[in-house]
Every structure is written in C-alpha cells, then in structure tokens.
Amino acid sequence: MKFPGRRATKHYFPVAQKSRTQNDSLKLKDEHIYIVGLDQLLVDIEINVTDEFLATNNFPKGQSFLIDDELADKIYYEYKEKDLVVGEYPGGAIGNTLHNFSILSDAGSIALGSIKKDITMGDYAFKYLAKTSGLVDLDYLQPSQKPMGRALCFISEDQERTFAISKGCMNDLRPEYVNEEIIKNSAALLVSAYTIRSKEDPIYESTYKACKIAKQNNVPVVFSLGTSDLVKEKKEEFREFIRDYVTVLAMNQQEALELFDEEDTLLCVDKALELVDLALVTVGKKGLYLGSFVEDELKRKTKEPLVTKSIVNYNEFEYSRSMRKRDCQNPLKVYTHISPFKGGPIKIKNTNGAGDAALSAILHDIAANRYHKQTIPLSPKHEHSYLTYSSISQISKYANRVSYEVLIQNSPRLHKGLPQREDSLDDAYWRK
C-alpha cells in the first residue's frame, strides 16, 4: 500500500507524545488491503459529432441514456469509416475508479460484474482487459454469452459529452456471483446509481445484496450518482437507498441539485450529511467541496483564512479527519473547498472520468487508514475511530490533483501514479 504522499516519520510516530508505543508494535505486517467495486462493465467509444447529429437522433445533450445494440453498431461502423472514432477505452464509472485506485495505491481491487465469456483478440472485452490495471482482480466476474456493454461517448464541438449506452451483458450480474467473503473483508464497497436503475435487471438485486453484506460487516459503502436526469427520475428511491446503506456519497453539482433541490453547492453538501458520513461534490471549473463529521473534542482548526459563503466560516475545522457520525458523541460538521489545481488545464482534453478520479483518491485515503490501523493498531492515530487517514483539507488537495491528471489526457483512466513529490501538497506532508 502506497500512502497518499511520502509522509514524514514524525507524522506516523510522534516522538513528543508520552503515550508513544513500543518499537516492537510498530513493525509493519503484510496485510492484504483491497476495495470491491460492483459495476456495469463498459467500453467507452469516443466519437466526434455535431449538435445536428444529436438533434437528428433525439439524443439529449450532456446526458446518459440507453440505445439498442443494433443502433450502436450502425453508428459505430459509420463513424469508424469517417475516421471520427477518436478513442476506445475501458470505461464505466466504477471500473475507472477501481483502476485509478489501484494505480494510486499500488493495492488490489476486485471487480464484480458481467463480461463476455468468449474473448477474442481485438474485441471490446479484450480491449477492456488489456487496458485495466493488473491489480484489478477480474476473477469474480460473471461470464456471459452476450457482448460487452458499450458507451458511445459523443463529443460535441464545445467538448460536451453525451453518452448512448448499448447494454450488452452489463446488467446481467446475478446475486449468486456476489461473493460475501470478499466484500466483508474489504476496505470499502463501491457502487453506482446506474446499477439500481431498473428493478428488472439482475444487477439491481445484486447491488442490494452487496450493500447489505457491507452494512452487516461495517464496510463503508461508497455511492457514485449517475447523470442529473437519472437522479431526477429516481430521486426518492436514491435518497432511501443512500439513507439505508451509504457511507460516502460522490456527485457533481447538477446531480446534487436534483437530489437535494438546492442550487447552492455548499448547502447540498450540508444536506448530504443528513444522509451520509462524507460527501463529495465536484463543481467543474470551480473545483470541489468535501464535507464530513468529526467529534467536537477532536476538531482541528485550519491555518488558512476563514471563508464565509452560505455557511459562516465553513472551512474553520477543515484540518479535521473524517469520522462516521455514529462514532461521534458530539458530531460536528466540517467542510472544505478547493479550486482546480493550477487553475485547471489550459486545454481540457477529457472531462470524462475527472469525478471518478477524485473519488479514487478518497478511496485511497480510506484504505490507507485501514491499512495503517491493521499494521500499527497502537498508533496514536487510531486512539479514536476515524474514516480517513488524512484531514478533509488534505484529501481535497489529493483528489483535486488526481482529477487534473485525467483532465490533461485523453483516457478517463490514469496511466501512472502521481510524482513522488507533489508541489500541491503541504511541505510538512513530505519526508525531509
């Protein structure tokens, strides 16, 4: 497990503390830490189109919707001949996040889903496997006679992305392929709104089964919302699902607005904390917001200037580590906001996957906390029950940096980890 940054030794083992543990208890053990993601396995196919093409086909711009496999084939081969298919990548929100998590952490992850049984050189399933990190375990996938699911990503001239989904076998995961042991021993379970879109699909029941297993075994459930249209359609069902199962909620500004009927992003985070323990809202060119809980006695005041928006001095305790509300006797809501890294790229090559990248950074920190707790249980860092290893302020910097890396490349998935030393993080973060 790589930690999110090269930590200073004193950060692990504070020499000034009288309660410092004995050296024998500080020896790292070989602990297997991983996360599990339940996903609709997809291949993203990026196609340059005009607004006229979208209007002619009645495709709602900027949204995600289903089309039949025959229409997907027709469009794909037509635009392939025109040389307007500009990229073919393994995709799916959860698949992207699992891959990025493993790249960042150098730790394993396990994918649950359905994939084509007979894979041949060059087909969609082959491309998915070839471009997925070897640390992502695909042994638990359900084999299917159907083809891989495909997401035709139509890129308009203004760089807006519209997704037409050809299902294939992406919704065919049956409950018997949801392995209880791997979920209950994981650091987190990651699911998305897309898998509970329709009760008619086997993956719907499989998602609920996985979340029930995670809840029974105190495994954090991380939920990524879908497009704003989907949230609008399923708002009440999603809110109930989030209230019953979810620990960490990730969404963009439009999805948050639909879920909470609130245009102010910070207030969306505040409302999310009525349902979950940690909330992430990405706001494009305005960066991202994080909100969570901390025990009042454990709060840590920021050294940054205080900022007031819809909540007075909302960032006052952003140096606090995230806790579950149930682990606090006197829970205090804490918030942070960060603007895009370096103001954002001069030229954005790809907006698809930036939110997934940010979420992978948060998952890395959650998994690192579990790893450290298992290997050094007597460390002062674990005298109280925390959800994350770092403060929400530091996590926001990390998530922001990882998002930037995706924005400046064509693929929604990281090709490599971040630099050994990262200028965006505090000097104290690094080993001297």
C-alpha positions in Angstrom: 0.0 0.0 0.0 1.4 3.3 -1.1 0.3 6.1 1.3 -1.2 9.3 -0.3 2.2 11.1 -0.3 5.5 10.3 1.4 4.7 11.0 5.0 7.2 12.5 7.4 8.2 9.9 10.0 7.1 12.1 12.9 3.6 12.0 11.3 3.5 8.3 12.0 5.3 8.1 15.3 5.1 11.4 17.2 8.2 11.4 19.4 6.9 14.1 21.7 3.9 12.1 22.9 4.3 10.3 26.2 1.9 7.6 25.1 4.2 6.6 22.3 4.1 2.9 21.5 7.0 0.5 21.9 9.1 -0.2 18.8 8.0 -3.8 18.6 4.4 -2.8 17.9 5.4 -0.5 15.0 6.7 -3.2 12.7 4.6 -3.3 9.6 2.8 -6.5 8.8 1.9 -7.9 5.4 -1.8 -7.1 5.3 -3.9 -7.5 2.2 -5.9 -4.4 1.8 -8.3 -4.0 -1.2 -11.6 -2.5 -2.2 -14.5 -4.0 -4.1 -16.5 -2.4 -6.9 -19.8 -3.6 -8.4 -20.1 -2.3 -11.9 -21.7 -2.3 -15.3 -18.6 -3.3 -17.4 -18.3 -1.0 -20.4 -16.0 0.1 -23.2 -16.1 3.8 -23.8 -16.0 4.7 -27.5 -15.4 8.4 -28.2 -16.9 9.8 -31.4 -16.7 13.4 -32.6 -20.2 14.6 -33.6 -22.1 17.8 -34.3 -25.1 19.2 -32.4 -27.1 18.5 -35.6 -26.3 14.8 -35.2 -27.6 14.8 -31.6 -30.8 16.7 -32.6 -31.5 14.4 -35.6 -31.3 11.3 -33.3 -33.1 13.0 -30.4 -30.2 12.4 -28.1 -30.3 14.8 -25.1 -27.0 16.6 -25.0 -24.9 16.1 -21.9 -27.0 13.2 -20.6 -26.7 9.4 -20.5 -29.4 7.1 -22.0 -29.9 3.7 -23.4 -29.9 2.7 -27.1 -30.3 -0.8 -28.6 -27.3 -2.8 -29.8 -28.2 -2.6 -33.5 -28.3 1.3 -33.5 -25.0 1.3 -31.6 -23.4 -0.9 -34.2 -24.8 1.3 -37.0 -23.4 4.5 -35.6 -20.0 2.9 -34.6 -19.2 1.5 -38.0 -20.5 4.5 -39.9 -18.3 6.9 -37.9 -15.4 4.4 -37.9 -15.4 4.7 -41.7 -15.4 8.5 -41.4 -12.4 8.3 -39.1 -14.3 10.1 -36.4 -13.9 7.4 -33.7 -11.2 9.1 -31.7 -10.7 6.7 -28.8 -11.8 3.3 -27.4 -11.1 2.8 -23.7 -12.3 0.6 -20.9 -14.9 2.6 -19.0 -17.7 2.5 -16.5 -17.7 4.9 -13.5 -16.8 2.1 -11.1 -14.3 0.4 -13.4 -12.5 3.7 -13.8 -12.4 4.3 -10.1 -11.1 0.8 -9.3 -8.3 1.1 -11.9 -7.3 4.5 -10.7 -7.4 3.4 -7.0 -5.0 0.5 -7.8 -2.7 2.8 -9.8 -2.5 5.3 -7.0 -2.2 2.9 -4.1 -0.4 0.0 -5.6 -3.0 -2.1 -3.8 -5.5 -4.5 -5.2 -9.2 -4.1 -6.0 -11.8 -6.6 -7.1 -14.4 -6.0 -9.8 -17.9 -7.6 -9.7 -19.9 -7.6 -12.9 -20.6 -9.5 -16.1 -18.3 -9.9 -19.1 -18.4 -11.7 -22.4 -17.4 -15.4 -22.0 -15.6 -15.9 -25.2 -13.0 -13.2 -25.7 -11.2 -12.8 -29.0 -8.2 -10.7 -30.0 -9.3 -7.1 -30.6 -12.9 -7.3 -29.5 -14.4 -5.0 -26.8 -13.9 -7.4 -24.0 -10.2 -7.8 -25.0 -9.7 -4.1 -25.0 -11.3 -3.8 -21.6 -8.9 -6.4 -20.1 -5.8 -5.0 -22.0 -6.3 -1.5 -20.6 -7.2 -2.4 -17.0 -4.5 -2.5 -14.3 -3.3 -5.9 -13.4 -4.0 -5.1 -9.7 -7.7 -5.1 -10.5 -8.9 -8.7 -9.9 -11.4 -9.8 -12.5 -11.6 -13.4 -11.3 -15.0 -12.9 -9.8 -16.7 -11.6 -13.0 -19.8 -13.5 -14.3 -19.2 -14.9 -17.8 -22.0 -14.1 -20.4 -22.8 -15.2 -23.9 -23.7 -11.5 -24.8 -21.2 -8.9 -26.0 -19.6 -6.3 -23.8 -21.6 -3.2 -22.9 -20.6 -0.1 -24.8 -20.9 3.6 -24.0 -20.8 5.7 -27.2 -19.4 9.0 -26.0 -20.5 11.7 -28.4 -18.1 14.7 -28.2 -19.7 17.9 -29.4 -17.7 20.8 -30.8 -18.0 22.5 -27.4 -16.4 19.4 -25.8 -19.7 18.5 -24.1 -20.0 14.7 -23.7 -23.2 12.8 -24.4 -23.4 9.0 -23.6 -25.5 6.5 -25.5 -25.3 3.1 -23.7 -25.6 -0.2 -25.6 -26.2 -2.6 -22.7 -24.9 -5.9 -24.0 -24.3 -8.0 -20.8 -23.6 -5.1 -18.5 -26.7 -5.6 -16.4 -26.6 -9.4 -16.2 -24.7 -9.9 -12.9 -26.8 -12.3 -10.8 -26.8 -12.3 -7.0 -25.1 -15.7 -6.7 -21.9 -14.1 -8.2 -21.7 -11.6 -5.3 -19.1 -13.2 -3.0 -19.8 -12.5 0.6 -16.3 -13.2 1.8 -14.6 -10.7 -0.4 -17.0 -7.9 0.5 -16.9 -8.4 4.2 -13.1 -8.3 4.3 -12.7 -5.3 2.0 -11.8 -1.7 2.9 -14.8 -0.3 1.0 -17.6 -1.3 -1.4 -18.1 0.9 -4.4 -21.4 1.0 -6.3 -23.1 3.5 -8.6 -26.7 4.7 -9.3 -26.6 3.0 -12.7 -26.8 -0.5 -11.2 -30.1 0.3 -9.4 -31.6 2.0 -12.4 -34.1 -0.8 -13.1 -35.6 -3.5 -10.9 -35.9 -5.7 -14.0 -32.1 -6.1 -14.3 -30.3 -8.9 -12.3 -27.6 -6.3 -11.3 -30.2 -4.4 -9.3 -30.8 -7.2 -6.8 -27.0 -8.0 -6.8 -26.3 -4.4 -5.8 -28.7 -4.5 -2.9 -27.2 -7.9 -1.8 -23.7 -6.5 -1.8 -24.7 -3.4 0.2 -26.5 -5.5 2.8 -23.3 -7.6 3.2 -21.2 -4.5 3.6 -23.6 -2.9 6.1 -23.7 -6.1 8.2 -19.9 -6.2 8.3 -19.2 -2.5 8.9 -17.7 -2.0 5.5 -18.0 1.6 4.2 -20.4 1.8 1.1 -19.3 4.4 -1.4 -22.1 5.5 -3.8 -21.5 7.4 -7.1 -24.5 9.1 -8.6 -25.5 9.0 -12.3 -26.5 11.8 -14.6 -28.8 14.5 -13.3 -31.7 13.2 -15.5 -31.4 9.8 -13.8 -31.3 11.4 -10.4 -34.4 13.4 -11.2 -36.2 10.2 -12.3 -35.2 8.1 -9.3 -34.8 10.8 -6.6 -36.9 9.3 -3.8 -35.6 5.8 -4.4 -32.0 7.0 -4.4 -32.5 9.1 -1.2 -33.9 6.0 0.5 -31.0 3.8 -0.7 -28.5 6.4 0.4 -30.1 6.7 3.9 -30.1 3.0 4.4 -26.7 1.9 3.1 -24.3 4.7 2.0 -21.3 6.0 3.9 -19.7 8.2 1.3 -21.7 10.0 -1.5 -20.0 11.3 -4.6 -21.7 13.5 -7.2 -21.3 16.5 -9.4 -23.1 19.9 -9.0 -26.0 19.1 -11.3 -26.7 15.7 -9.7 -26.6 17.3 -6.2 -29.0 20.0 -7.3 -31.5 17.4 -8.5 -31.1 15.2 -5.4 -31.5 17.9 -2.8 -33.5 20.6 -4.7 -30.8 23.1 -3.8 -28.7 25.3 -6.1 -26.1 26.3 -3.5 -23.3 23.6 -3.7 -22.2 24.1 -0.1 -25.8 23.6 1.2 -26.0 20.5 -1.0 -23.0 19.1 0.9 -24.7 20.1 4.2 -27.9 18.3 3.2 -26.0 15.3 2.1 -24.6 15.0 5.6 -28.1 14.4 6.9 -27.9 11.1 5.0 -24.2 10.1 4.9 -20.9 10.5 6.7 -18.8 12.0 3.9 -19.9 13.9 0.8 -18.0 14.9 -2.3 -19.4 17.4 -4.8 -17.4 18.3 -7.9 -18.2 21.7 -9.5 -16.1 21.6 -12.7 -14.2 24.9 -13.1 -14.9 25.8 -9.5 -13.2 22.8 -8.0 -14.7 20.5 -5.4 -16.3 20.5 -2.0 -15.9 17.9 0.8 -18.0 17.7 3.9 -17.9 15.2 6.8 -18.2 14.8 10.6 -15.7 14.9 13.5 -16.1 14.6 17.2 -16.3 18.1 18.6 -13.4 17.5 21.0 -11.2 16.2 18.2 -11.7 19.1 15.7 -8.7 20.8 14.3 -8.7 24.4 13.3 -7.4 25.5 9.9 -4.4 27.7 9.4 -5.9 29.1 6.2 -8.0 32.3 6.1 -11.6 31.7 7.1 -14.2 31.8 4.3 -17.9 32.5 4.6 -20.4 31.6 1.9 -23.8 30.1 2.6 -22.3 28.8 5.9 -20.3 31.2 8.0 -16.6 30.3 8.3 -17.4 26.9 6.8 -13.7 25.9 6.5 -12.8 26.6 10.1 -12.2 23.0 11.0 -11.1 21.6 7.6 -7.9 20.2 9.2 -10.0 17.6 10.9 -10.0 13.9 9.9 -13.3 12.5 8.8 -15.4 10.3 11.2 -18.6 8.5 10.9 -21.4 10.3 12.7 -22.3 7.3 14.7 -18.7 7.2 16.1 -19.1 10.8 17.5 -20.7 11.7 20.8 -21.0 15.3 19.8 -20.8 15.3 16.0 -19.6 18.5 14.3 -20.0 19.0 10.5 -16.8 20.1 8.8 -16.4 21.4 5.3 -13.6 22.3 2.8 -13.4 23.6 -0.8 -10.6 23.7 -3.2 -10.3 25.4 -6.6 -8.9 23.5 -9.6 -5.3 22.5 -9.4 -3.2 25.3 -11.1 -6.4 26.9 -12.1 -7.2 24.0 -14.3 -5.6 22.9 -17.5 -5.1 25.4 -20.3 -6.7 22.9 -22.6 -9.0 20.2 -21.3 -8.6 17.0 -23.3 -11.1 15.0 -21.4 -13.8 15.7 -18.8 -15.0 12.1 -18.7 -13.6 10.4 -15.6 -12.5 13.5 -13.6 -15.0 12.9 -10.9 -14.2 9.2 -10.8 -10.5 10.2 -10.4 -11.3 12.4 -7.4 -13.3 9.6 -5.8 -10.4 7.1 -6.3 -8.2 9.5 -4.2 -10.7 9.5 -1.4 -10.9 5.7 -1.5 -7.1 5.5 -1.4 -7.1 7.6 1.8 -9.9 5.4 3.4 -8.0 2.2 2.5 -4.7 3.7 3.8 -6.4 4.4 7.1 -7.5 0.8 7.4 -4.0 -0.5 6.4 -2.3 1.7 9.0 -4.8 0.7 11.7 -4.3 -3.0 11.0 -0.5 -2.8 10.8 0.1 -0.4 13.7 -3.0 -0.7 15.8 -1.4 1.1 18.8 -0.5 4.2 16.9 -1.9 7.4 18.4 -3.6 8.0 15.0 -6.1 5.3 16.0 -7.0 6.2 19.5 -10.3 7.2 18.1 -12.3 5.7 15.2 -11.7 7.7 12.0 -13.0 7.0 8.5 -10.0 8.6 6.7 -6.2 8.8 7.3 -5.8 12.4 6.4 -7.8 15.6 7.1 -10.5 16.6 4.6 -8.4 19.5 3.6 -5.5 17.3 2.6 -7.8 14.8 0.9 -9.3 17.6 -1.2 -5.9 18.6 -2.4 -5.1 15.0 -3.3 -8.5 14.5 -5.1 -8.0 17.7 -6.9 -4.6 16.7 -8.2 -5.7 13.4 -9.4 -8.6 14.9 -11.3 -6.2 17.3 -13.0 -4.2 14.3 -14.3 -7.3 12.9 -16.0 -8.3 16.3 -17.5 -5.0 16.7 -19.3 -5.1 13.3 -21.0 -7.4 11.5 -23.4 -8.2 8.5 -21.4 -10.5 8.6 -18.3 -8.0 6.2 -16.6 -4.6 7.0 -15.1 -1.6 5.6 -17.0 0.7 6.0 -14.0 0.8 7.2 -10.4 1.5 10.8 -9.3 5.0 12.2 -8.9 7.0 11.1 -5.8 6.9 14.7 -4.5 3.8 16.8 -5.2 4.1 20.6 -5.1 0.3 20.9 -4.5 0.6 19.4 -1.0 2.0 21.0 2.2 5.7 20.8 2.8 5.1 19.0 6.1 3.5 16.2 4.1 6.8 15.1 2.7 9.8 13.4 4.2 12.5 15.9 4.8 
